[in-house]
Amino acid sequence: MVTKRVTFRLYPSKIQSDKMHYWRRLHKDLYNSCVEHRRTSYKKFGKSVSYFGQQNCLPAFKEEWVEYKELGSHALQDTVKRVDFAFKRFFKLKSGYPKFKSSRYYKGWTYPCNSGWKACTDGRNGYLKITNLGNIKMRGQARDWGKTKTCTIIFKQGKWYASITVDCVPTRPQTDTGAIGLDFGTHHAIADSNGNLIDNPRFVKTAQSKIDKIAKTIRRKRPPQKRGKASRRWKKANKAIAKIQSKVARHRLDWQHKVSTQIVSCNSLVATEKLNLKGMTRKSKGKRKRQKSVLNRSLLDVGIGNLKDLIKYKVTEAGGFYIEIPTTKVKPSQTCPNCGHKKKKTLADRIHHCEKCEYQCDRDVAAAIVMLNYASGKCGLGVSPSRAFFQDRGMERASTDDDGSTSTWCGSFKQVAQMKRQKLTPQRSRGE
């Protein structure tokens, strides 16, 4: 059993849509109130507020603000949990200090369990039943369907969506017994060990001319100010740009799904490099800022991180192996795939030509072959890519977590239950 996320498009009526916007603003106000509560409690009294402390305040909060009663207690608890996760990310130095959110950037709310909603569908179209809101028609199709777990209501680009997680048994067919190495880049999006090259689709570059044309007209319109609203034409132009960018994102995701499915359908072993994408796309602090921004845009246009995630979970469902090679240790771009001789190359060297064995091929293809050789045990190890080989090197078959979930948090209260068990364990050992 694995946990999958399926997104459906919702078609609410005018009354339902207005009520959903009202609920979204209420959840936004609750989020901001929890942030302010933690901030003032620490600044004025020197005390930190935990998730359980704010959760226990919800009953009294609903008695004072009765409009929150129809939203459901579990959905309100999830909004409080969002604040808790935001502060945890801040303390781990992975993001900035949690800020207040406006209605424009607060997308929706989550039902962390099956109470308050029901998906009346078998995975293809149907309708969504929400307490105090009624039945909402939805369209979409899931590859696999099972027991529903959570539901997140999202408002994006003027449309409503329902993102539902389900526990299901994957039905992806077993792949062929092939093996492939993959090298990601900007000149070619993907180069594999078989010599195939997939060009960078450059979705952003294709749509940039349309964006620039609309952005040119925005300069003559009134932007939002501190003591005044933006003009209607400024909002209309920004909405047109957002529509183009959303279309680019959909095209990129469609391309990624097609490429990853094609790779997994022919191979049961996929070897690729371990990349620090955050460092690679970091803003330049030197002189060549313009060149670095163009490089960052090309890397982000391919979407290497999401593409690797898609390949990984699809290989997992098909029962194959997914291995990430330590790039700093193996150095695939500097190593000859034929003899193992290492020599540094500049970015201008697009052809690999070995001085020792005279082997010649494309630079990216050579790197992909090196990664495949390392993964399959051909770099002087003298063993075949068996299960024992992967276990000895910590490269176990790609699999899901013990609880069947492929993500750390999907809106449920899994971490909260684990924290409660950890607190109760010492008490039970003492016999309390």
Phi and psi in degrees as a GROMACS rama.xvg file:
@    title "Ramachandran Plot"
@    xaxis  label "Phi"
@    yaxis  label "Psi"
@TYPE xy
-128.045  161.107  VAL-2
-102.197  123.262  THR-3
-120.079  155.163  LYS-4
-113.004  129.824  ARG-5
-123.5  132.783  VAL-6
-110.149  128.196  THR-7
-115.104  147.494  PHE-8
-87.6401  130.817  ARG-9
-99.0196  146.471  LEU-10
-127.031  74.4821  TYR-11
-76.9803  159.385  PRO-12
-75.5569  175.637  SER-13
-63.2248  -41.7284  LYS-14
-66.0553  -43.5368  ILE-15
-64.9617  -39.8696  GLN-16
-64.0254  -41.6674  SER-17
-63.7169  -39.6802  ASP-18
-69.3279  -35.8301  LYS-19
-67.3568  -37.2407  MET-20
-65.0798  -37.6991  HIS-21
-65.1615  -42.9201  TYR-22
-64.3063  -38.1006  TRP-23
-62.7034  -39.8457  ARG-24
-67.601  -36.4591  ARG-25
-64.069  -42.4387  LEU-26
-65.0883  -36.1557  HIS-27
-63.2989  -43.4784  LYS-28
-65.3808  -36.9015  ASP-29
-66.1278  -40.9089  LEU-30
-59.3686  -48.5774  TYR-31
-64.5719  -35.8445  ASN-32
-65.0816  -39.6749  SER-33
-67.841  -38.1849  CYS-34
-63.4692  -44.2037  VAL-35
-65.3185  -37.3152  GLU-36
-60.4755  -46.8039  HIS-37
-67.4388  -38.67  ARG-38
-66.2107  -50.2834  ARG-39
-69.5023  -34.1469  THR-40
-64.2197  -36.6226  SER-41
-80.8789  -39.5507  TYR-42
-71.1291  -42.0557  LYS-43
-90.2506  -34.6638  LYS-44
-116.223  -8.82803  PHE-45
70.769  23.5648  GLY-46
-116.553  138.692  LYS-47
-92.7962  137.73  SER-48
-101.678  129.298  VAL-49
-92.9655  173.312  SER-50
-63.0192  -42.3663  TYR-51
-65.4717  -32.7613  PHE-52
-65.4425  -41.2894  GLY-53
-74.8411  -32.9841  GLN-54
-64.962  -38.5415  GLN-55
-69.8246  -16.1835  ASN-56
-84.6095  -10.024  CYS-57
-63.4532  -42.4489  LEU-58
-57.9733  -44.7875  PRO-59
-68.9122  -32.0856  ALA-60
-64.9048  -40.1204  PHE-61
-72.2021  -26.9707  LYS-62
-69.7012  -31.0043  GLU-63
-82.5459  -39.6065  GLU-64
-114.542  88.1711  TRP-65
-68.1864  -18.6253  VAL-66
-67.8805  -14.2016  GLU-67
-84.4826  -8.63326  TYR-68
-66.1806  -36.5749  LYS-69
-77.0967  -7.97951  GLU-70
-78.2662  -21.0394  LEU-71
96.2818  136.069  GLY-72
-68.1926  -37.0734  SER-73
-68.4928  -37.5518  HIS-74
-66.1821  -37.1485  ALA-75
-68.3013  -37.6644  LEU-76
-63.3249  -36.497  GLN-77
-67.1487  -36.7886  ASP-78
-64.1983  -39.1804  THR-79
-65.1883  -36.1649  VAL-80
-67.1195  -32.2195  LYS-81
-60.0809  -40.7945  ARG-82
-63.7131  -40.6525  VAL-83
-62.3189  -42.6237  ASP-84
-66.0849  -36.571  PHE-85
-62.9177  -41.7999  ALA-86
-72.1941  -32.7669  PHE-87
-65.7334  -40.0127  LYS-88
-63.7606  -36.803  ARG-89
-65.9043  -43.2475  PHE-90
-68.6475  -24.905  PHE-91
-86.8152  5.12965  LYS-92
61.7269  31.896  LEU-93
-99.2605  -9.70146  LYS-94
-158.322  175.873  SER-95
-80.242  178.393  GLY-96
-66.7095  135.303  TYR-97
-56.1311  133.409  PRO-98
-112.072  165.832  LYS-99
-70.6858  144.394  PHE-100
-109.667  143.178  LYS-101
-93.9932  168.116  SER-102
-63.0815  -26.627  SER-103
-67.0508  -33.663  ARG-104
-106.532  -1.55353  TYR-105
-96.0712  107.927  TYR-106
-81.2549  -33.0001  LYS-107
176.383  -156.332  GLY-108
-142.415  171.104  TRP-109
-130.795  141.142  THR-110
-101.122  107.886  TYR-111
-76.7544  -4.79214  PRO-112
-144.43  -169.612  CYS-113
-84.9949  0.83468  ASN-114
-86.138  138.28  SER-115
95.8361  -8.91822  GLY-116
-157.433  164.033  TRP-117
-156.607  130.532  LYS-118
-94.1714  107.184  ALA-119
-90.9301  79.7323  CYS-120
-162.027  161.297  THR-121
-107.421  18.867  ASP-122
107.145  -6.10571  GLY-123
-132.234  110.347  ARG-124
56.6983  -149.619  ASN-125
106.094  -154.56  GLY-126
-146.232  158.059  TYR-127
-110.314  127.018  LEU-128
-103.58  119.437  LYS-129
-120.223  133.831  ILE-130
-62.1174  135.774  THR-131
66.6831  15.1745  ASN-132
-133.095  -33.0753  LEU-133
101.821  -166.531  GLY-134
-89.5557  133.641  ASN-135
-121.906  126.057  ILE-136
-67.5606  138.411  LYS-137
-138.502  150.953  MET-138
-129.23  141.5  ARG-139
159.036  168.724  GLY-140
-142.472  132.095  GLN-141
-103.954  140.992  ALA-142
-67.5435  -43.336  ARG-143
-130.773  143.229  ASP-144
-133.137  147.499  TRP-145
-160.299  -137.761  GLY-146
-83.2725  126.111  LYS-147
-74.0412  144.782  THR-148
-118.934  -59.4234  LYS-149
-132.66  164.324  THR-150
-144.286  128.675  CYS-151
-117.619  124.01  THR-152
-93.4253  125.953  ILE-153
-127.856  136.849  ILE-154
-111.203  118.022  PHE-155
-145.042  126.91  LYS-156
53.7399  41.244  GLN-157
75.5779  11.062  GLY-158
-128.646  151.732  LYS-159
-101.913  139.412  TRP-160
-133.353  154.308  TYR-161
-121.944  115.725  ALA-162
-101.114  110.545  SER-163
-113.119  133.312  ILE-164
-100.633  139.334  THR-165
-134.555  145.478  VAL-166
-91.5082  118.627  ASP-167
-145.389  169.774  CYS-168
-100.525  118.264  VAL-169
-65.2512  141.945  PRO-170
-113.52  20.3046  THR-171
-69.2649  129.406  ARG-172
-66.6145  155.951  PRO-173
-63.2061  142.583  GLN-174
-86.3607  168.77  THR-175
-69.2477  163.212  ASP-176
-86.0709  46.8211  THR-177
-96.9022  167.152  GLY-178
-135.521  142.952  ALA-179
-148.33  145.901  ILE-180
-111.57  141.9  GLY-181
-124.536  134.368  LEU-182
-122.767  126.078  ASP-183
-100.712  146  PHE-184
-161.469  -167.478  GLY-185
-106.007  -38.5775  THR-186
-63.0885  -51.1792  HIS-187
-117.785  132.946  HIS-188
-61.0712  -47.4868  ALA-189
-138.668  135.834  ILE-190
-124.9  125.289  ALA-191
-105.594  170.825  ASP-192
-72.2073  -11.8869  SER-193
-85.6199  -0.983796  ASN-194
93.2893  4.73202  GLY-195
-84.7806  141.031  ASN-196
-122.429  129.018  LEU-197
-109.219  118.335  ILE-198
-70.8928  154.698  ASP-199
-69.2653  121.093  ASN-200
-67.1939  -25.748  PRO-201
52.7217  59.568  ARG-202
-66.1999  -40.0903  PHE-203
-65.9212  -42.8206  VAL-204
-62.9855  -35.7544  LYS-205
-66.6251  -38.5209  THR-206
-92.5389  -3.2969  ALA-207
-65.9037  -33.5391  GLN-208
-63.8367  -39.1097  SER-209
-67.6812  -39.6797  LYS-210
-65.8627  -42.1752  ILE-211
-64.3713  -35.4585  ASP-212
-65.6786  -40.6239  LYS-213
-74.7237  -38.3081  ILE-214
-63.9234  -27.1037  ALA-215
-65.1495  -35.8173  LYS-216
-77.0972  -22.3148  THR-217
-65.8591  -30.1838  ILE-218
-64.3139  -21.1946  ARG-219
-96.713  10.4663  ARG-220
-117.792  159  LYS-221
-81.9072  118.216  ARG-222
-79.5736  171.145  PRO-223
-65.3412  138.219  PRO-224
-122.457  171.965  GLN-225
-65.8675  -39.2776  LYS-226
-115.132  27.5014  ARG-227
-163.853  154.987  GLY-228
-87.1143  161.779  LYS-229
-74.3351  156.741  ALA-230
-72.8316  159.167  SER-231
-65.0191  -36.2634  ARG-232
-68.8768  -34.176  ARG-233
-63.8621  -43.4498  TRP-234
-64.7051  -38.8109  LYS-235
-65.0812  -41.4831  LYS-236
-66.2176  -40.9475  ALA-237
-65.3766  -36.0119  ASN-238
-66.0244  -35.7129  LYS-239
-66.3759  -39.2707  ALA-240
-66.6834  -41.7136  ILE-241
-63.4387  -33.5142  ALA-242
-66.3258  -41.0129  LYS-243
-65.9615  -43.6848  ILE-244
-64.511  -36.7239  GLN-245
-65.1051  -37.7682  SER-246
-65.5541  -39.9215  LYS-247
-61.6787  -42.4967  VAL-248
-63.207  -39.5827  ALA-249
-66.6523  -41.2553  ARG-250
-62.825  -40.5679  HIS-251
-64.5185  -44.4549  ARG-252
-64.2877  -39.4393  LEU-253
-63.0964  -43.496  ASP-254
-63.5076  -40.8754  TRP-255
-63.7648  -40.9612  GLN-256
-65.0146  -41.5388  HIS-257
-66.5726  -42.7448  LYS-258
-67.5621  -44.7569  VAL-259
-65.0501  -38.4742  SER-260
-65.5661  -40.0868  THR-261
-63.8366  -39.0142  GLN-262
-69.6368  -45.0036  ILE-263
-71.5533  -31.043  VAL-264
-66.7219  -17.9392  SER-265
-114.681  -2.98689  CYS-266
-142.093  140.381  ASN-267
-104.604  -6.0499  SER-268
-129.438  119.923  LEU-269
-121.696  121.013  VAL-270
-115.902  130.731  ALA-271
-143.458  178.511  THR-272
-95.8925  151.438  GLU-273
-88.1509  117.366  LYS-274
-116.279  142.866  LEU-275
-96.2218  81.5521  ASN-276
-66.3521  -32.1369  LEU-277
-64.8932  -40.8933  LYS-278
-72.8383  -34.349  GLY-279
-67.9964  -31.755  MET-280
-103.101  17.1507  THR-281
-70.4823  146.418  ARG-282
-65.5716  138.722  LYS-283
-74.5023  140.639  SER-284
-110.112  3.19781  LYS-285
-95.7229  -150.772  GLY-286
-84.1688  -35.5298  LYS-287
-89.9778  60.8527  ARG-288
-71.5266  -37.4447  LYS-289
-66.0315  -42.4761  ARG-290
-65.3691  -39.0762  GLN-291
-68.6774  -35.4906  LYS-292
-66.1422  -36.9577  SER-293
-66.0118  -41.3328  VAL-294
-64.2477  -42.394  LEU-295
-62.1947  -40.6405  ASN-296
-63.8539  -38.0425  ARG-297
-67.7181  -39.0527  SER-298
-66.9114  -43.283  LEU-299
-71.9943  -26.5828  LEU-300
-66.8246  -34.5665  ASP-301
-71.6184  -35.9048  VAL-302
71.1915  54.9427  GLY-303
-63.0009  -40.8128  ILE-304
-61.4501  -48.0887  GLY-305
-68.2149  -35.7652  ASN-306
-63.5937  -40.7343  LEU-307
-66.2591  -38.0523  LYS-308
-64.3363  -40.2123  ASP-309
-64.2792  -43.2463  LEU-310
-63.8042  -39.5586  ILE-311
-64.525  -48.0112  LYS-312
-73.6937  -27.5292  TYR-313
-73.5019  -36.4861  LYS-314
-65.9876  -36.1773  VAL-315
-61.4209  -46.7881  THR-316
-64.3283  -32.9497  GLU-317
-84.0404  -1.74997  ALA-318
81.2011  25.1833  GLY-319
-101.665  -169.156  GLY-320
-115.035  137.775  PHE-321
-125.681  121.897  TYR-322
-128.224  134.291  ILE-323
-107.544  123.43  GLU-324
-85.5636  134.825  ILE-325
-67.5724  107.122  PRO-326
-65.2626  -40.3234  THR-327
-65.6284  -25.2391  THR-328
-87.7348  -44.5395  LYS-329
-84.6068  -37.3049  VAL-330
53.6507  66.7899  LYS-331
-65.2976  -31.8917  PRO-332
-74.623  -14.5189  SER-333
-106.695  -2.92057  GLN-334
-105.698  139.066  THR-335
-80.069  127.672  CYS-336
-72.6642  -12.121  PRO-337
-92.7745  -44.3728  ASN-338
-121.338  -12.7305  CYS-339
87.2687  5.50153  GLY-340
-69.2754  138.113  HIS-341
-109.736  136.795  LYS-342
-153.131  135.454  LYS-343
-71.2317  143.714  LYS-344
-126.223  150.848  LYS-345
-89.641  167.941  THR-346
-66.3866  -20.6694  LEU-347
-75.9879  -18.8648  ALA-348
-82.0446  98.5375  ASP-349
-93.3805  -9.40009  ARG-350
-115.793  129.97  ILE-351
-86.717  123.083  HIS-352
-134.006  110.219  HIS-353
-79.9921  131.979  CYS-354
-74.8733  -24.0121  GLU-355
-86.8621  -46.2634  LYS-356
-114.478  0.882262  CYS-357
63.5174  23.0381  GLU-358
-76.8676  137.211  TYR-359
-137.903  133.138  GLN-360
-166.554  -179.185  CYS-361
-64.0935  143.562  ASP-362
-59.9721  -46.2799  ARG-363
-69.8039  -36.9004  ASP-364
-64.5387  -39.627  VAL-365
-62.4068  -41.4011  ALA-366
-63.6881  -38.9287  ALA-367
-65.1265  -37.7483  ALA-368
-67.2129  -39.7616  ILE-369
-61.3485  -42.7519  VAL-370
-65.4665  -38.6259  MET-371
-67.6262  -39.6803  LEU-372
-62.6283  -41.3458  ASN-373
-65.6069  -40.7485  TYR-374
-71.4939  -35.0806  ALA-375
-92.1151  4.84831  SER-376
79.5363  24.5702  GLY-377
-94.8436  -2.65674  LYS-378
-87.4359  61.1434  CYS-379
79.9337  6.22899  GLY-380
-85.9232  -27.8517  LEU-381
69.6431  26.1325  GLY-382
-127.605  157.111  VAL-383
-88.9717  160.391  SER-384
-73.7446  72.1487  PRO-385
-94.1778  178.311  SER-386
-67.1347  -36.7362  ARG-387
-64.358  -32.5121  ALA-388
-63.4703  -43.6281  PHE-389
-69.7587  -36.6589  PHE-390
-67.4777  -38.1911  GLN-391
-64.8757  -28.0505  ASP-392
-107.679  14.3909  ARG-393
70.3843  23.9173  GLY-394
-111.925  57.0428  MET-395
-65.2135  157.972  GLU-396
-51.3872  134.229  ARG-397
-58.9239  127.261  ALA-398
-146.269  170.563  SER-399
-87.7225  179.735  THR-400
-71.5155  173.479  ASP-401
-63.4  -29.8755  ASP-402
-91.8287  5.11872  ASP-403
87.6519  7.38678  GLY-404
-99.6491  139.361  SER-405
-95.1029  1.66283  THR-406
-133.197  162.04  SER-407
-75.7941  -33.4865  THR-408
-154.698  126.543  TRP-409
-121.888  19.1369  CYS-410
106.379  -10.8788  GLY-411
-83.9364  175.296  SER-412
-103.333  43.3231  PHE-413
-64.4029  -45.154  LYS-414
-67.6074  -34.9484  GLN-415
-63.6791  -42.8883  VAL-416
-64.2302  -37.488  ALA-417
-65.6881  -39.5332  GLN-418
-63.8935  -40.0175  MET-419
-64.3362  -40.6012  LYS-420
-64.526  -38.5423  ARG-421
-64.7642  -35.91  GLN-422
-71.255  -34.0595  LYS-423
-81.2557  -20.5782  LEU-424
-61.6618  -48.2864  THR-425
-62.6201  -35.0291  PRO-426
-66.9826  -40.4168  GLN-427
-68.6018  -34.6132  ARG-428
-66.0292  -29.3066  SER-429
-86.2635  -4.98143  ARG-430
81.9871  19.0494  GLY-431
